Each structure stands twice: as C-alpha cells, then as structure tokens.
Amino acid sequence: MKKINFTLLVCLLLAGIFASCDDDDKYPVPPEVSIESVNGVFAMPQEDSIVLKAKVESPLPTTLSWSVKGNEVSKDTVFTFKMNELGTYDVKLTATNADGVTSATTSIEVYGKYKYGTFVLNEGYQADPSTLIFISPKGILTDSAYYKANGSMLSLLSQDLFIANNKLYIISQKSGDDGYLIVANAETLKKEAGYKTELEDKVSSPTHVAVLGDDDIYLRDNEGIKVFHPSSGELFLIEGAERANKNTMAVTEGKIFAAAGNNVLVIEKGKNKIKAVAVYNGKEYVDEIKWDYQSEKKRDADAHENKNEHAGW
C-alpha cells in the first residue's frame, strides 16, 4: 500500500513539473527591434537623405511605426529620413505584436550643406560681381553658392576668404550691398553681418583677411595689416606691420604669421605686441614692438617700445 502511494506521489510531482513547463511556453514574447542605416551613417548635410531599415525578431505578426519629433512618418520596414533644418533628431521605431510593444531610437545629425567640401572664390571681372563656388565631397558643384543662400551678390573684386569659429569671412576691394567684409555661417552661407560704412575710406584695396576672434579681424591692404573690431567699428593700422607682403596670412595657436620682406611678422591676440623674425647670414634676429591698439585716437606717437634693433628693415 505504501509502495502504491509513493508511486502516485511521484507521478503527481512529474505532472506538476510538465505543467509548469507548459506555462513557461505561454509567457508573452514581445518583438525585438533595432534600427540600421543602409549606408552605415547617421549624419548628413541639408537636402540629403539617410535610408533606415528596421531589424525585427518576432514569432508573431508585427506592425511597425516610425516617428520623428513625436509625429508618425512611416509604417514600412524601410524609412528614408530627410530634413533641411540643422540639428540632431531622434528617430523612433516602435514594433507591436500580440504579446507587447518594443521601441528603439537612434539620433541623426543634420549639418549645413557647405560644412564639408571646397570653396573657390572668383573675383569677377570689372563690373561683374564676384562669385563663390562650392564643390561637395561627392564632386557636386554649386555655382554662385552665396547668392543662392542669400539672394544677394558678393561685392566686386573679392580677394580672400577665411573660416574660423564656424564663420566664413570674405574681403573685397569694392563694396557691394553686403559691404567690403562679409561674415556668413560657414555651414549654410547665410549672411550674419556685412561691414560697409565701417570700412568706407579706411581700407586701401584689401587683399587678405585672417581672424583670431569674433572681435579681432585682421585685414591686409596697401598700407599694411589693420585690425578691425566689429563691436566698436574701429579699424587701425598695426604699427610695425606697414610692409606686410601681399600674401595669405597664416593662423595657428592663436597667432597670425605674415610675411614682410625678409621678415615674418607674428601677431598675438590681446598682447598688444608684434614680433618680427628675420634670418640673416644664418643668424636669427627678433624684434618686438609693443603698442596700445585699443583705440587709434588714444595712441601716442611714442606709445611703443622697440626692444631690439630692427633686422634689415
């Protein structure tokens, strides 16, 4: 009798285990979902697109929903993302089956169409305005890019451009509607500022521009290198830089390097100092001139200090 009861007990336990396994098989199985970029990129310029693909694992019929900024934009397995406004956008993919809902999110950066590529500045001819050409990394050429971004032409005889702090600076020898000096967003080419009256009769055929800060713009013209402070509208010639060559000014480590005859001028922001370096017969000569360029009117004729004798000037 005891043997029969023991056998019955074992059978009941085994039945309970198998029943438990059956219950496990009935647990809900929501979908697993992720987002893939067909081209493997999640950043794009304006007017471009990125193709996104849903990767879904689900034993049950599943529906999909893509949304951007909270608005549903597609229900397909593939979604083509397009956006012209700059910024970072979260793209959400929601998968739903009878057992539950699962979501995945990815971020896409939209940057200006002119952020990466090559600019070509054409000075124009006589009465023809200058133009700015852009060549994208894909080799796509955009002619008159500044005009297409702003609806206005560059000035006449544009000579040089410089990019700093996501801004593009263009200097011209003659003033148009947007001025001698134009400041535009380097990614979109939208004009941010134009300086005409501030530079009228104060620049003599400017040829080059370099920038150390938003309020420290350096212009090379027939008189030398001048510093322009947009906040005050002041422009004046830097003492010691009168013989600057008609060459591009290089900028590195917060300093401007400019050729002047056999010398190299070194200009540092905020130090009120210009340094001339020359090499003669294998020997290096350095001359430093200090001055107060906070205001041209306040600078006295002797408000500078020549530390060493000029080398070959």
VEXDRENKE-212781 format. One record per residue: residue number from 1; x, y, z of N, C-alpha, C in turn; residue in one letter. Coordinates in steps of 0.05 Angstrom, whole numbers, plus 5000, padded with zeros to 4 digits. Example, Ala and Ser with C-alpha at 12.3 -4.5 7.8 and 13.67 -1.06 7.14 Angstrom:
BEGIN
pos_nxx_nyy_nzz_caxx_cayy_cazz_cxx_cyy_czz_code
1_5264_4886_5156_5246_4910_5156_5264_4934_5156_a .
2_5257_4955_5142_5273_4979_5143_5258_5001_5157_s .
//
This chain:
BEGIN
pos_nxx_nyy_nzz_caxx_cayy_cazz_cxx_cyy_czz_code
1_5017_4976_5000_5000_5000_5000_5017_5025_5000_m .
2_5038_5024_5016_5056_5047_5018_5071_5051_4992_k .
3_5077_5028_4978_5092_5029_4953_5074_5043_4932_k .
4_5048_5036_4932_5030_5048_4913_5027_5078_4917_i .
5_5025_5086_4942_5023_5115_4949_5048_5130_4940_n .
6_5071_5118_4944_5096_5132_4936_5097_5136_4906_f .
7_5089_5115_4891_5088_5117_4862_5069_5138_4853_t .
8_5046_5140_4866_5026_5160_4859_5037_5188_4864_l .
9_5051_5191_4886_5063_5218_4893_5083_5226_4872_l .
10_5100_5207_4863_5120_5214_4842_5106_5223_4816_v .
11_5085_5209_4809_5071_5216_4784_5059_5243_4786_c .
12_5048_5250_4809_5036_5277_4813_5057_5299_4811_l .
13_5081_5294_4822_5103_5313_4821_5112_5318_4792_l .
14_5115_5296_4777_5123_5298_4749_5103_5313_4733_l .
15_5077_5308_4738_5056_5322_4724_5057_5351_4729_a .
16_5064_5359_4754_5066_5387_4761_5089_5401_4747_g .
17_5111_5386_4744_5134_5397_4730_5128_5402_4701_i .
18_5116_5382_4688_5109_5385_4660_5089_5408_4655_f .
19_5070_5410_4674_5051_5432_4672_5064_5459_4674_a .
20_5084_5460_4692_5100_5485_4695_5114_5492_4670_s .
21_5126_5472_4657_5140_5477_4631_5120_5487_4610_c .
22_5096_5476_4610_5076_5486_4591_5069_5515_4596_d .
23_5069_5523_4622_5063_5551_4629_5085_5569_4619_d .
24_5111_5559_4621_5133_5575_4611_5130_5581_4581_d .
25_5122_5561_4567_5119_5565_4538_5097_5585_4531_d .
26_5080_5592_4549_5059_5611_4544_5065_5639_4553_k .
27_5090_5644_4563_5098_5671_4570_5097_5689_4546_y .
28_5090_5715_4549_5089_5733_4526_5116_5738_4513_p .
29_5117_5740_4487_5143_5744_4473_5140_5770_4456_v .
30_5146_5793_4468_5144_5818_4452_5167_5819_4431_p .
31_5164_5835_4411_5185_5835_4389_5211_5848_4398_p .
32_5233_5839_4386_5259_5852_4390_5264_5869_4365_e .
33_5272_5894_4369_5274_5913_4347_5299_5930_4349_v .
34_5311_5937_4327_5334_5955_4325_5333_5970_4299_s .
35_5350_5991_4297_5350_6008_4272_5377_6006_4260_i .
36_5378_6002_4234_5403_6001_4218_5402_6023_4197_e .
37_5426_6034_4191_5429_6053_4169_5439_6037_4145_s .
38_5426_6039_4123_5434_6023_4099_5462_6030_4091_v .
39_5470_6056_4093_5496_6065_4086_5516_6066_4109_n .
40_5506_6059_4133_5523_6058_4156_5529_6085_4168_g .
41_5515_6106_4160_5520_6133_4170_5495_6144_4184_v .
42_5499_6161_4204_5477_6174_4218_5480_6204_4220_f .
43_5494_6215_4200_5497_6244_4197_5496_6251_4168_a .
44_5484_6274_4161_5481_6281_4133_5479_6312_4130_m .
45_5485_6322_4106_5482_6350_4101_5453_6356_4094_p .
46_5446_6382_4095_5419_6390_4086_5414_6381_4058_q .
47_5388_6376_4053_5379_6368_4026_5388_6340_4018_e .
48_5400_6326_4037_5408_6298_4031_5388_6279_4045_d .
49_5393_6254_4046_5376_6235_4059_5391_6211_4070_s .
50_5380_6197_4090_5391_6172_4100_5369_6151_4101_i .
51_5375_6128_4090_5356_6106_4089_5360_6088_4114_v .
52_5339_6086_4130_5339_6070_4154_5323_6044_4150_l .
53_5332_6023_4162_5319_5997_4159_5313_5985_4187_k .
54_5289_5974_4190_5281_5962_4215_5290_5933_4215_a .
55_5303_5925_4237_5311_5897_4242_5294_5886_4264_k .
56_5276_5867_4258_5256_5858_4277_5258_5827_4279_v .
57_5256_5818_4304_5254_5790_4310_5229_5785_4327_e .
58_5210_5770_4315_5184_5766_4329_5171_5740_4318_s .
59_5162_5722_4336_5148_5698_4327_5119_5703_4318_p .
60_5110_5727_4323_5082_5734_4317_5080_5756_4297_l .
61_5058_5760_4284_5055_5782_4265_5060_5809_4280_p .
62_5075_5826_4266_5084_5851_4279_5079_5875_4261_t .
63_5070_5897_4274_5067_5922_4259_5089_5942_4268_t .
64_5096_5960_4250_5118_5979_4255_5107_6008_4252_l .
65_5121_6026_4267_5114_6054_4266_5139_6071_4270_s .
66_5147_6087_4250_5169_6106_4252_5158_6133_4260_w .
67_5173_6147_4278_5164_6174_4286_5188_6192_4289_s .
68_5185_6217_4283_5205_6238_4286_5192_6262_4300_v .
69_5204_6271_4321_5193_6293_4337_5164_6287_4346_k .
70_5159_6262_4352_5132_6254_4362_5111_6250_4341_g .
71_5118_6254_4316_5098_6250_4294_5105_6225_4278_n .
72_5084_6209_4273_5088_6185_4257_5094_6193_4228_e .
73_5115_6180_4216_5123_6187_4189_5123_6163_4170_v .
74_5122_6139_4181_5121_6115_4163_5113_6091_4179_s .
75_5103_6070_4164_5096_6044_4176_5110_6021_4162_k .
76_5129_6028_4144_5143_6008_4129_5168_5998_4143_d .
77_5179_5977_4133_5204_5967_4144_5228_5985_4138_t .
78_5226_6001_4117_5247_6019_4108_5236_6048_4109_v .
79_5252_6066_4121_5244_6094_4123_5267_6112_4113_f .
80_5261_6131_4095_5280_6150_4085_5278_6176_4100_t .
81_5298_6183_4116_5298_6207_4132_5308_6230_4116_f .
82_5292_6252_4116_5300_6277_4103_5294_6301_4121_k .
83_5312_6320_4122_5308_6344_4139_5326_6366_4129_m .
84_5316_6390_4127_5332_6413_4118_5341_6431_4141_n .
85_5328_6429_4164_5337_6446_4187_5360_6433_4201_e .
86_5380_6449_4209_5403_6438_4223_5394_6429_4251_l .
87_5408_6408_4261_5403_6399_4288_5407_6369_4290_g .
88_5401_6358_4314_5402_6330_4319_5374_6320_4324_t .
89_5366_6299_4309_5338_6289_4310_5338_6260_4320_y .
90_5319_6255_4338_5315_6227_4347_5293_6214_4330_d .
91_5301_6191_4318_5282_6176_4302_5275_6151_4318_v .
92_5249_6147_4323_5239_6125_4340_5225_6105_4323_k .
93_5231_6079_4328_5217_6057_4315_5203_6040_4336_l .
94_5177_6037_4332_5161_6021_4351_5150_5996_4337_t .
95_5155_5973_4350_5145_5948_4339_5124_5936_4358_a .
96_5101_5927_4347_5079_5917_4364_5070_5890_4354_t .
97_5067_5871_4372_5054_5845_4366_5034_5839_4388_n .
98_5022_5816_4387_5000_5809_4406_5011_5807_4435_a .
99_5037_5803_4438_5048_5800_4465_5061_5825_4476_d .
100_5063_5847_4461_5075_5870_4473_5085_5891_4452_g .
101_5097_5912_4463_5107_5934_4447_5136_5939_4455_v .
102_5154_5943_4435_5182_5948_4439_5190_5971_4421_t .
103_5208_5989_4431_5217_6012_4416_5247_6013_4415_s .
104_5257_6026_4394_5286_6032_4391_5288_6060_4380_a .
105_5310_6074_4388_5313_6102_4380_5342_6106_4371_t .
106_5346_6122_4350_5372_6130_4340_5372_6159_4335_t .
107_5396_6172_4336_5398_6201_4332_5412_6206_4305_s .
108_5402_6226_4290_5413_6233_4265_5421_6263_4265_i .
109_5445_6269_4258_5454_6297_4257_5451_6308_4228_e .
110_5439_6332_4227_5436_6346_4201_5454_6371_4203_v .
111_5474_6372_4185_5492_6395_4185_5489_6410_4159_y .
112_5501_6434_4158_5498_6451_4135_5510_6438_4110_g .
113_5499_6443_4087_5507_6430_4063_5535_6439_4054_k .
114_5545_6462_4066_5572_6471_4059_5593_6466_4080_y .
115_5586_6449_4100_5605_6444_4122_5630_6429_4112_k .
116_5627_6410_4094_5650_6394_4084_5651_6398_4054_y .
117_5675_6405_4044_5679_6408_4016_5700_6430_4010_g .
118_5699_6441_3986_5719_6460_3977_5705_6485_3966_t .
119_5715_6509_3975_5705_6534_3964_5725_6545_3944_f .
120_5714_6557_3923_5730_6570_3902_5719_6599_3900_v .
121_5735_6619_3906_5727_6647_3905_5736_6659_3879_l .
122_5717_6668_3863_5724_6682_3837_5720_6712_3841_n .
123_5740_6728_3835_5738_6756_3840_5721_6771_3820_e .
124_5713_6758_3798_5697_6771_3778_5714_6787_3759_g .
125_5701_6803_3742_5716_6819_3722_5702_6846_3718_y .
126_5717_6867_3724_5707_6894_3721_5680_6898_3735_q .
127_5659_6900_3721_5633_6906_3734_5618_6880_3742_a .
128_5630_6857_3736_5617_6832_3743_5623_6825_3773_d .
129_5602_6820_3789_5607_6814_3817_5622_6788_3820_p .
130_5635_6785_3843_5649_6761_3850_5630_6738_3855_s .
131_5639_6714_3853_5622_6691_3858_5637_6671_3876_t .
132_5621_6654_3889_5633_6633_3907_5622_6606_3897_l .
133_5641_6589_3890_5634_6562_3881_5640_6542_3903_i .
134_5622_6523_3906_5626_6502_3926_5627_6474_3912_f .
135_5646_6458_3920_5648_6430_3910_5646_6411_3933_i .
136_5625_6394_3932_5620_6376_3955_5639_6352_3954_s .
137_5641_6337_3976_5658_6313_3975_5650_6293_3954_p .
138_5625_6294_3945_5615_6276_3923_5621_6287_3896_k .
139_5634_6311_3895_5641_6323_3869_5619_6339_3857_g .
140_5598_6345_3872_5576_6361_3862_5583_6391_3864_i .
141_5581_6405_3842_5589_6434_3842_5564_6451_3844_l .
142_5566_6471_3862_5545_6491_3866_5556_6518_3858_t .
143_5547_6529_3836_5557_6555_3827_5541_6577_3842_d .
144_5554_6600_3846_5541_6623_3859_5528_6615_3885_s .
145_5543_6600_3902_5532_6589_3926_5523_6611_3945_a .
146_5538_6633_3948_5530_6654_3966_5504_6667_3957_y .
147_5501_6672_3931_5476_6683_3920_5453_6665_3925_y .
148_5456_6639_3921_5434_6620_3925_5425_6619_3954_k .
149_5444_6624_3973_5438_6623_4001_5425_6649_4011_a .
150_5431_6672_3998_5423_6697_4009_5406_6714_3990_n .
151_5407_6709_3964_5392_6725_3945_5406_6751_3938_g .
152_5431_6755_3948_5447_6778_3941_5474_6770_3932_s .
153_5487_6787_3916_5513_6780_3904_5535_6789_3923_m .
154_5558_6776_3919_5582_6786_3933_5590_6813_3921_l .
155_5608_6826_3935_5618_6852_3926_5637_6848_3902_s .
156_5646_6870_3890_5665_6869_3868_5693_6863_3878_l .
157_5708_6847_3862_5736_6842_3867_5740_6829_3895_l .
158_5725_6808_3900_5730_6794_3925_5758_6780_3923_s .
159_5774_6782_3944_5802_6774_3943_5809_6749_3960_q .
160_5796_6746_3983_5805_6726_4001_5782_6717_4019_d .
161_5784_6693_4029_5764_6684_4049_5779_6669_4071_l .
162_5766_6668_4094_5778_6655_4118_5755_6643_4134_f .
163_5760_6619_4145_5739_6606_4161_5750_6602_4189_i .
164_5733_6611_4209_5740_6609_4237_5715_6609_4253_a .
165_5714_6592_4274_5691_6590_4292_5664_6587_4277_n .
166_5665_6570_4257_5641_6564_4241_5630_6588_4226_n .
167_5648_6607_4221_5641_6631_4205_5660_6634_4181_k .
168_5649_6644_4159_5665_6648_4135_5667_6678_4130_l .
169_5691_6688_4127_5697_6717_4124_5707_6721_4095_y .
170_5694_6740_4081_5702_6746_4053_5709_6776_4052_i .
171_5732_6783_4042_5741_6811_4039_5742_6818_4009_i .
172_5731_6842_4003_5731_6851_3975_5743_6879_3973_s .
173_5752_6886_3949_5765_6912_3945_5745_6934_3940_q .
174_5721_6926_3931_5700_6946_3927_5675_6937_3942_k .
175_5660_6956_3951_5637_6949_3968_5612_6946_3951_s .
176_5597_6924_3956_5571_6920_3944_5550_6924_3965_g .
177_5526_6913_3961_5505_6917_3980_5511_6905_4007_d .
178_5527_6883_4007_5533_6870_4033_5559_6879_4045_d .
179_5573_6898_4033_5597_6910_4045_5624_6899_4035_g .
180_5645_6913_4045_5672_6903_4038_5678_6876_4052_y .
181_5669_6874_4077_5674_6850_4092_5648_6836_4098_l .
182_5645_6811_4090_5621_6796_4095_5627_6773_4114_i .
183_5609_6769_4133_5612_6747_4152_5587_6729_4148_v .
184_5591_6704_4142_5569_6685_4137_5573_6660_4153_a .
185_5551_6646_4158_5553_6620_4170_5568_6601_4152_n .
186_5588_6587_4162_5605_6571_4145_5591_6545_4135_a .
187_5569_6537_4148_5555_6513_4140_5532_6519_4121_e .
188_5519_6542_4125_5496_6548_4108_5501_6571_4089_t .
189_5522_6587_4093_5529_6611_4078_5508_6634_4082_l .
190_5491_6631_4101_5472_6653_4108_5488_6676_4120_k .
191_5484_6700_4109_5499_6723_4119_5492_6730_4147_k .
192_5512_6734_4164_5508_6742_4192_5514_6772_4196_e .
193_5533_6782_4180_5540_6811_4182_5553_6820_4157_a .
194_5551_6846_4151_5565_6859_4129_5574_6886_4137_g .
195_5599_6893_4131_5611_6918_4140_5618_6935_4116_y .
196_5604_6957_4113_5608_6976_4091_5617_7003_4100_k .
197_5599_7017_4115_5606_7044_4124_5629_7043_4144_t .
198_5631_7022_4159_5653_7020_4179_5681_7020_4166_e .
199_5682_7010_4141_5707_7008_4127_5710_7027_4104_l .
200_5689_7043_4098_5690_7062_4076_5712_7082_4080_e .
201_5729_7086_4060_5752_7104_4060_5773_7098_4082_d .
202_5771_7073_4093_5791_7065_4113_5808_7042_4105_k .
203_5800_7029_4083_5816_7007_4072_5825_7014_4044_v .
204_5849_7006_4037_5860_7013_4010_5866_6986_3996_s .
205_5847_6979_3979_5849_6954_3963_5857_6930_3980_s .
206_5841_6923_3999_5847_6900_4016_5850_6874_4000_p .
207_5869_6857_4009_5875_6833_3994_5872_6807_4010_t .
208_5875_6809_4037_5874_6785_4053_5861_6790_4080_h .
209_5850_6768_4091_5836_6770_4117_5844_6746_4134_v .
210_5847_6751_4160_5852_6730_4179_5838_6737_4205_a .
211_5831_6717_4221_5814_6721_4244_5826_6707_4269_v .
212_5827_6721_4291_5835_6709_4317_5811_6708_4336_l .
213_5789_6721_4329_5765_6721_4346_5743_6737_4333_g .
214_5719_6735_4343_5697_6750_4331_5702_6779_4331_d .
215_5717_6790_4350_5722_6819_4351_5751_6826_4344_d .
216_5765_6807_4332_5793_6812_4324_5797_6802_4296_d .
217_5791_6819_4276_5793_6812_4248_5815_6828_4236_i .
218_5833_6815_4222_5857_6828_4211_5856_6829_4181_y .
219_5860_6853_4170_5858_6858_4142_5885_6868_4131_l .
220_5894_6856_4110_5919_6866_4097_5911_6882_4073_r .
221_5920_6907_4071_5915_6924_4048_5941_6938_4039_d .
222_5939_6958_4022_5963_6971_4012_5979_6986_4033_n .
223_5967_6991_4056_5980_7005_4077_5993_6987_4098_e .
224_5985_6962_4097_5996_6943_4117_5974_6925_4128_g .
225_5978_6915_4153_5958_6899_4166_5943_6916_4186_i .
226_5917_6915_4184_5900_6930_4202_5883_6912_4218_k .
227_5876_6920_4242_5858_6904_4259_5831_6918_4261_v .
228_5810_6902_4258_5783_6913_4258_5767_6900_4281_f .
229_5755_6918_4297_5738_6909_4319_5709_6915_4312_h .
230_5694_6895_4304_5666_6900_4296_5649_6911_4319_p .
231_5654_6904_4343_5638_6914_4365_5638_6944_4368_s .
232_5661_6956_4362_5664_6985_4364_5665_6999_4337_s .
233_5669_6983_4316_5672_6995_4289_5699_7007_4284_g .
234_5719_7003_4302_5745_7015_4299_5763_6998_4281_e .
235_5778_7012_4265_5798_6999_4247_5823_7016_4247_l .
236_5846_7004_4252_5871_7020_4251_5894_7002_4243_f .
237_5915_7015_4233_5938_7002_4224_5956_6993_4248_l .
238_5965_6968_4246_5983_6958_4267_6011_6968_4262_i .
239_6022_6981_4282_6048_6993_4279_6069_6970_4276_e .
240_6086_6973_4257_6106_6952_4251_6098_6933_4230_g .
241_6072_6935_4221_6063_6916_4200_6057_6931_4174_a .
242_6070_6954_4170_6065_6970_4146_6076_6957_4121_e .
243_6096_6940_4124_6108_6928_4100_6099_6899_4095_r .
244_6077_6892_4105_6067_6865_4101_6063_6859_4072_a .
245_6073_6836_4063_6071_6828_4035_6042_6822_4028_n .
246_6038_6822_4002_6012_6815_3991_6009_6784_3989_k .
247_6009_6772_4013_6007_6743_4015_5987_6735_4036_n .
248_5979_6710_4034_5960_6699_4054_5972_6700_4082_t .
249_5957_6707_4102_5966_6707_4130_5958_6680_4141_m .
250_5977_6667_4155_5973_6641_4167_5965_6644_4196_a .
251_5947_6627_4206_5939_6629_4234_5943_6601_4247_v .
252_5956_6601_4269_5960_6576_4285_5966_6583_4314_t .
253_5955_6567_4332_5959_6570_4361_5953_6599_4370_e .
254_5932_6611_4359_5925_6638_4368_5943_6660_4359_g .
255_5959_6655_4338_5977_6675_4328_5974_6678_4298_k .
256_5979_6702_4288_5980_6707_4259_6008_6710_4249_i .
257_6015_6696_4228_6041_6698_4216_6038_6710_4188_f .
258_6053_6732_4183_6051_6746_4158_6079_6753_4148_a .
259_6084_6751_4122_6110_6758_4111_6112_6788_4107_a .
260_6136_6798_4112_6142_6827_4108_6171_6829_4099_a .
261_6175_6830_4073_6202_6829_4062_6215_6803_4069_g .
262_6238_6805_4083_6253_6781_4092_6245_6773_4120_n .
263_6225_6787_4131_6217_6782_4158_6190_6766_4159_n .
264_6186_6754_4182_6160_6742_4188_6148_6757_4212_v .
265_6125_6769_4208_6111_6783_4230_6094_6763_4245_l .
266_6095_6765_4272_6079_6748_4289_6061_6766_4306_v .
267_6035_6763_4302_6016_6780_4317_6000_6762_4336_i .
268_5999_6770_4361_5984_6754_4381_5960_6770_4391_e .
269_5938_6757_4394_5913_6770_4403_5916_6778_4432_k .
270_5909_6803_4438_5907_6813_4465_5933_6819_4478_g .
271_5956_6816_4465_5982_6821_4478_5994_6847_4469_k .
272_5979_6862_4451_5989_6888_4442_6018_6887_4434_n .
273_6025_6866_4419_6053_6863_4412_6055_6851_4385_k .
274_6074_6861_4369_6081_6849_4344_6110_6840_4344_i .
275_6115_6817_4334_6143_6807_4334_6152_6802_4305_k .
276_6176_6812_4299_6187_6808_4272_6211_6789_4275_a .
277_6211_6768_4259_6233_6749_4259_6246_6748_4232_v .
278_6273_6751_4232_6288_6751_4207_6313_6734_4210_a .
279_6321_6721_4188_6346_6706_4188_6365_6718_4168_v .
280_6389_6726_4178_6409_6739_4161_6436_6726_4166_y .
281_6448_6716_4145_6474_6702_4147_6473_6679_4168_n .
282_6451_6665_4169_6448_6643_4187_6441_6650_4215_g .
283_6438_6676_4221_6432_6685_4248_6403_6695_4249_k .
284_6388_6688_4270_6361_6697_4273_6359_6722_4290_e .
285_6344_6742_4280_6340_6767_4294_6311_6770_4301_y .
286_6305_6778_4325_6278_6781_4334_6274_6810_4344_v .
287_6253_6822_4336_6246_6849_4345_6218_6849_4354_d .
288_6213_6862_4377_6186_6864_4388_6178_6893_4390_e .
289_6154_6899_4382_6142_6926_4385_6117_6924_4401_i .
290_6115_6938_4422_6091_6938_4438_6075_6964_4433_k .
291_6049_6963_4432_6033_6986_4428_6005_6982_4440_w .
292_5991_7004_4443_5964_7003_4453_5945_7007_4430_d .
293_5932_6986_4421_5914_6989_4398_5885_6987_4406_y .
294_5879_6995_4431_5851_6996_4439_5836_7018_4425_q .
295_5850_7038_4417_5837_7060_4402_5859_7075_4386_s .
296_5855_7079_4361_5874_7093_4344_5878_7122_4355_e .
297_5857_7135_4364_5859_7163_4372_5875_7166_4398_k .
298_5875_7145_4415_5889_7147_4440_5918_7139_4439_k .
299_5927_7130_4416_5954_7120_4414_5973_7144_4409_r .
300_5992_7148_4426_6012_7169_4423_6033_7160_4403_d .
301_6047_7180_4392_6067_7174_4372_6090_7156_4384_a .
302_6095_7160_4410_6117_7144_4422_6106_7123_4441_d .
303_6081_7114_4436_6070_7095_4455_6077_7066_4447_a .
304_6102_7062_4439_6111_7035_4433_6140_7033_4442_h .
305_6149_7009_4444_6176_7003_4454_6190_6984_4435_e .
306_6212_6993_4423_6228_6975_4407_6249_6962_4425_n .
307_6245_6936_4429_6264_6922_4447_6291_6918_4434_k .
308_6291_6912_4409_6317_6907_4395_6318_6923_4369_n .
309_6341_6925_4358_6344_6939_4333_6332_6923_4311_e .
310_6318_6936_4293_6306_6921_4270_6327_6907_4254_h .
311_6320_6883_4245_6338_6867_4230_6333_6871_4200_a .
312_6348_6888_4187_6345_6891_4158_6321_6907_4150_g .
313_6309_6923_4167_6286_6939_4159_6295_6965_4149_w .
//
